[in-house]
């Protein structure tokens, strides 16, 4: 489909062979990076000293 529209460079794949069928941390990080890249957002405020996305501020409601 992307090839038909002349946008092959916009296709991305995140391969997580050890991943479960969930929305776990590795998948969320992939989504954060994809959205930041395509929406021109800056992730530096979300990344800790080692460059990993820090979700410690997130509170999951019951």
Backbone as CSV, one residue per row, in Angstrom:
resi,resn,N_x,N_y,N_z,CA_x,CA_y,CA_z,C_x,C_y,C_z
1,UNK,0.820,-1.177,0.000,0.000,0.000,0.000,0.875,1.256,0.000
2,UNK,1.876,1.278,0.859,2.757,2.452,0.910,3.487,2.647,-0.417
3,UNK,3.866,1.523,-1.052,4.539,1.603,-2.344,3.643,2.207,-3.408
4,UNK,2.372,1.851,-3.384,1.422,2.411,-4.345,1.273,3.917,-4.175
5,UNK,1.446,4.381,-2.951,1.296,5.801,-2.657,2.630,6.557,-2.704
6,UNK,3.718,5.839,-3.047,5.028,6.477,-3.136,5.605,6.873,-1.793
7,UNK,5.259,6.118,-0.740,5.715,6.459,0.614,6.404,5.286,1.299
8,UNK,7.180,4.523,0.543,7.841,3.343,1.108,8.689,3.675,2.328
9,UNK,9.270,4.872,2.358,10.145,5.262,3.468,9.389,5.428,4.784
10,UNK,8.074,5.445,4.746,7.278,5.621,5.968,6.876,4.301,6.626
11,UNK,7.226,3.188,6.006,6.889,1.882,6.579,7.914,1.541,7.646
12,UNK,7.446,1.113,8.800,8.343,0.701,9.882,7.837,-0.593,10.483
13,UNK,8.739,-1.351,11.056,8.393,-2.603,11.699,9.181,-2.719,12.996
14,UNK,8.500,-3.089,14.052,9.155,-3.355,15.332,8.994,-4.843,15.606
15,UNK,10.074,-5.583,15.483,10.033,-7.038,15.649,10.430,-7.390,17.072
16,UNK,9.504,-7.984,17.806,9.757,-8.394,19.191,9.443,-9.892,19.312
17,UNK,10.392,-10.750,18.928,10.123,-12.186,18.890,9.811,-12.799,20.256
18,UNK,10.272,-12.176,21.317,10.023,-12.707,22.662,8.807,-12.055,23.310
19,UNK,8.140,-11.183,22.593,7.027,-10.437,23.170,5.749,-11.242,23.272
20,UNK,4.929,-10.868,24.233,3.613,-11.471,24.402,2.589,-10.634,23.650
21,UNK,1.371,-11.121,23.642,0.273,-10.389,23.003,-0.304,-9.416,24.026
22,UNK,0.401,-8.308,24.196,0.008,-7.310,25.186,0.520,-5.952,24.730
23,UNK,0.448,-4.984,25.582,0.994,-3.667,25.273,2.072,-3.365,26.312
24,UNK,3.025,-4.278,26.403,4.092,-4.179,27.385,5.082,-3.065,27.067
25,UNK,6.018,-2.886,27.968,6.992,-1.798,27.881,7.705,-1.724,26.529
26,UNK,8.255,-2.825,25.999,8.961,-2.712,24.704,8.058,-2.195,23.580
27,UNK,6.805,-2.592,23.584,5.881,-2.123,22.552,5.529,-0.650,22.765
28,UNK,5.375,-0.251,24.011,5.081,1.156,24.297,6.244,2.046,23.878
29,UNK,7.467,1.607,24.163,8.639,2.394,23.768,8.673,2.534,22.245
30,UNK,8.394,1.454,21.537,8.335,1.527,20.077,7.294,2.524,19.609
31,UNK,6.135,2.525,20.259,5.075,3.469,19.898,5.494,4.897,20.225
32,UNK,6.116,5.110,21.391,6.577,6.459,21.760,7.544,6.993,20.709
33,UNK,8.507,6.164,20.318,9.527,6.602,19.371,8.931,6.855,17.990
34,UNK,8.011,5.990,17.563,7.351,6.176,16.270,6.568,7.487,16.260
35,UNK,5.760,7.697,17.286,4.943,8.915,17.347,5.810,10.168,17.457
36,UNK,6.855,10.089,18.259,7.743,11.252,18.411,8.396,11.607,17.080
37,UNK,8.821,10.597,16.356,9.478,10.837,15.065,8.504,11.463,14.058
38,UNK,7.313,10.925,13.968,6.374,11.375,12.945,5.566,12.606,13.349
39,UNK,5.492,12.881,14.634,4.798,14.084,15.095,5.782,15.174,15.516
40,UNK,7.073,14.896,15.245,8.147,15.839,15.559,8.123,16.273,17.021
41,UNK,8.086,15.268,17.890,8.075,15.503,19.333,9.454,15.188,19.900
42,UNK,9.762,15.751,21.042,11.046,15.562,21.703,10.862,14.622,22.895
43,UNK,11.534,13.473,22.869,11.414,12.493,23.951,12.430,12.683,25.066
44,UNK,13.288,13.674,24.986,14.352,13.800,25.980,13.812,13.951,27.396
45,UNK,12.652,14.553,27.559,12.083,14.708,28.907,11.586,13.386,29.470
46,UNK,11.331,12.409,28.602,10.859,11.100,29.054,11.990,10.104,29.255
47,UNK,13.172,10.437,28.772,14.272,9.482,28.850,15.160,9.766,30.038
48,UNK,15.548,8.702,30.726,16.432,8.822,31.881,17.880,8.933,31.445
49,UNK,18.783,8.841,32.402,20.209,8.992,32.151,20.781,7.979,31.183
50,UNK,20.206,6.783,31.136,20.712,5.744,30.241,20.035,5.762,28.883
51,UNK,19.138,6.701,28.661,18.455,6.814,27.377,17.178,6.020,27.265
52,UNK,16.792,5.321,28.337,15.558,4.536,28.322,14.380,5.419,28.720
53,UNK,13.220,5.129,28.155,12.014,5.876,28.500,11.652,5.577,29.952
54,UNK,11.464,6.620,30.730,11.122,6.510,32.152,9.613,6.712,32.317
55,UNK,8.923,5.668,32.748,7.485,5.738,32.964,7.123,5.817,34.444
56,UNK,8.076,6.150,35.270,7.839,6.121,36.710,6.780,7.127,37.157
57,UNK,6.518,8.135,36.352,5.512,9.149,36.710,4.091,8.684,36.379
58,UNK,3.963,7.590,35.647,2.642,7.106,35.223,1.928,6.425,36.380
59,UNK,0.678,6.766,36.560,-0.132,6.151,37.617,-1.313,5.440,36.948
60,UNK,-1.407,4.141,37.135,-2.503,3.364,36.560,-3.661,3.370,37.532
61,UNK,-4.787,3.834,37.055,-5.981,3.938,37.910,-6.708,2.600,37.951
62,UNK,-7.376,2.304,39.082,-8.116,1.039,39.186,-9.329,1.019,38.284
